[in-house]
Every structure is written in structure tokens, then in C-alpha cells.
Amino acid sequence: MSTRLDYSQLKLMDALDLATLIEVEAARRYAQFAEQLGSRSDDDAASVFQSMAANESKHGEQIAERRLALFGDRRPNVRLDDIFDVEAPDIGAPTQNMSPLKAYWVALASEKKAFAFYDQALRHVTQPEVKALFEELREEEAEHVEMVEAMIAKLPPSARLDLEDEDEDAVPNSEGRFHPRS
């Protein structure tokens, strides 16, 4: 989890841009995982990652709307290249046939990582409005941790099992779900 930014110099617009990019990075990584695994059912690991990608995208859009309302279309100073793995799940996290529970563990670790990022960044922030934003975002990440923990608690016992290799001749359909060849 890293950035190339000096938090003590962040202005509110830059902080909003940073927060948006953090969500974008996480959404892209989750979508990549979902595509990499290929969905076999509505409750498999790929579906967990698809759901997390949607959640991160939505959160990023909300932050971007807030930024637009405050600063219009002013050119951002922060770029995706300025951050790496702030909230995005670890690139090597998904494994073929991983259980939904393991996918939720990946999501939980990512949400905890985002909380830790904002918590650590707050130690260096000097601008009051940036401090308030990061405190708000840290609390939202804490809520996301609780949300994922609640989802894990509701999982049926079958969600703890890794998927068996299904028919080696199985092929994905147009939705990415696997079905045996006819």
C-alpha cells in the first residue's frame, strides 16, 4: 500500500481525487479477479469479486460526484500512477476454484488495508478539510469491514469449501459461467 504523495501538502480537491482513484483501483482489481476466475454460479468466488467491484465503483462515483460539485472539471493533480495497492486486493489473491469464503477473506483484508491507509495518512494531514474527509473515509472503511464480516457470518457451510474441478470439458457461456459441453 503506497502513494507518492506528501499528505501534509494535500488540498481538498487532491484528497477527493486520491480517494476516487483508490476506489477505482480496487474496483478494477476486483473486476480482474472476477474475470480471471470465471463465474460458475451466483454465489461463487467470482460473484463475490463482481459484487465488490460494483461496491467500489459506486463508492468511487459518489466521491467523484462530490469532487465535481466542489471543484467542477478542474484538472486533477493526482493520477492513478501516484498510488499502488492502497485498497486493491493483493494481485495474487485469487486462486482457481477458491471458495466464496476465501473470496470474502480477500475482500475483508482489502477493506482493512483501506482503513489502515486512511488511519496512517491522518497522522500527516495538515489541512482541516482533508483531515475531516479522511476521517469520514476511514469510518466508511470501518463500516465496510463490518459489512464484509457480517456477510461472512451469514455464509452457509458450503461456502467454506473450495470448488471441485468440474468437467474438464466445461466451457464458459456468454456470461462467463461454465457448463459441460453438449
N, C-alpha and C positions, 0 to 999 in steps of 0.2 A: 504494500500500500504506500504509494508515494505521489508527491507532486513536486513540481519545480517552482513553487510559488512561495513568496515571503508573506506569510499570513499577517504580519504586522503592517503590511502595506496595502492589504486588500480593501477596496472600496465596496460598497453595497452591490453595485452592478456586477463587479467581478465575482463577488461571492455568489450571487444568483447564477451567473454563468457557470461557475465552478460546480455548484450544486446540480444544475441541469446536466452538465457533462458527466458527472458521477452517475446519475441515473441512466443516461444514455449508454454509458459504457457497460453498466450492469445489465441493462435490457438486451443489448447486443450479445453479450456473452451468454445469457440465458437462452436467447433465441438460437444461438450457435449450438449450444448443448442439445436443445430440443431437436434441431435438425440432424445433428450428429447421431443421436440415439434412434431417431425414427419412432413414432408413436405406434404402439400395438393395441392400446386400449385407452379408455377415458381416464384411467386412474394409474397410469404407469409413470415412470420417472420423466419421460419426455413431456408428458402432460403437466407434471409439476413445474418443469422448467418453462413451458409455454405460459403457464399461469403467472409465474414470477416475472417473466419478460413483460407480460401485459401490465402487471402491477408497477414495475419500474418505469415503463413507458408513460403510464398515467401520471405517476408522481413527477416525472421529468416535465411532462406537458404542463402540469399545474405550476411548477416553479417557473417555467419559461413564460407562461401567461402573466405571472406576477412581474417578472422582469420587463416584459413588453409594456405592461401598464405603467410601470415606473420610469422606464428609460427609452421607450419606443424602439426604433430599429437601429440605435447606435451600435456601431461595430464593436464586437466583444474583444477584450484583451486576453481572455483565457481561451485556450484551444484544447481539444482532446489530447493532443500531444503533451500537454502540461501535466497530465495525470496518468497514473497506471495502477490498476488493481485497487482502487480505493474501496469500492463496494462490489465490484465484479467478482464472481466466484472464481476460485483458482482454476486456471486453464486446464489442468489435468484432472479435474474433479470427476467428470462423468466417466462411467465405465459401461461397456455393453452389458445389458441385462441387469443393471443395477435396480434395486428395489425402490419403490416410491419413498420409503422411509429414508434411505440413503440420500435421495434427491432432496428431501426436506432438510436433512442434516447439512447439505451443501448450502441451501438457502439460509438456514439458521446461522451458519458460520459467516456468510456474506453480510447479513444484517448486523451481526455483532461487530464485524470488521468496520462497517459504516459508522456505527455508534462510536467505536473507538477512535475513528478518524476525526469526527467532529469534536469528541471529548478532548483529544490531544491538540487539535487545531485551536480550540478555545484558549489554550494556555498562551498562545502567541498573538491572538487577535487584539488589536488596539481600538478599532473603530466601534463605537457603541452599537450602531445599527447592524454591523456584521456580526458582532457578538450576539445580539438578540436573534438574528437569523440562524446562526449556528446552534444556539441553544434550542431553538424551535426544531431544527432539523435533527439534532441529537435526540430530542424527545420523540420525534416521529420514528426514528430508527429504533428506539426502545419499544415503541408500540408495535413496530414490525416484528421485532424479536418475540414479543408476547404473542402476536398473531400466528407466527410460524410454530411456536411452541404449542399453542392451542390446537393447531392443525395436526401436529404430530400426536398429541394426546388423543385425538379422535380417530386416528387411523385404525383400521381393522387389523387383526393379527396377520392377515395375508399380505399386508403392505410391507411387512418386515422381511419377506422372502425375495431374494433375487429371482428374476425371471429365468426360467429354463430356456436353453436354446430350443427354439421352436423348430419346426421343419426347416431343414437347411435349404429346401427348395422354395421357402416362402419368399414372396416378393412384395414390396410396398405398393399400395394403391396410390391414387392421386392425392390422398390426404396424408400420405406417409405412413399409414397403418399397414402392418404385414398380414398377408393372407396366403394360405397354401396355393400353389399353382393348381389349376384345374386340369 
